[in-house]
Amino acid sequence: MNAMELELSLYDWSALPCRRCGSADHVPGELLRMARAQTREEAEPRDIESHVLQESWATPTVVPVARVLMAALADRSISPEARNRFLDLLWSFVIVDDDDLAEACKDAVRAGTWSLYQEILSGESMGSALLAYWLVKEVETAPARVERLLQVARHLLPEDLHDED
């Protein structure tokens, strides 16, 4: 069992809401499918978008999904494509229109912040590094740490990134 599977096992997914189905019991399978993806197309969140999140409207299911995604990011064997999709979903979760859900998702991200720093510092994917950077800027409670990160990792981020972004 890995960290993602451990986190998945903590929830009664059949009791969690889904916008399209009777429950979110299909979500763990979808997250595991995405984690095994090797291409961008395979990593598409087909049963996440419009199920637990639609544009900026979310169900409470985004919170356990955010926790699972952060646990998955701790596994460096997950493909860069899956990692990018997970980071993109997390960004969508921390900016949902429901302030309570957004804050709960931010708490989930904060709990695994070092995985985001590793994503940025790894130099594996500029796109994933940028998403991770945005998440760090959104949740980090120590501004000096973000400033230092930008100093040491600026070359790993897109050139058009501005300090005020």
Summary of the structure (lengths in Angstrom):
residues: 165
radius of gyration: 15.3
end to end distance: 38.1
largest distance: 47.9
contacts: 511
relative contact order: 0.11
helix: 59%
strand: 3%
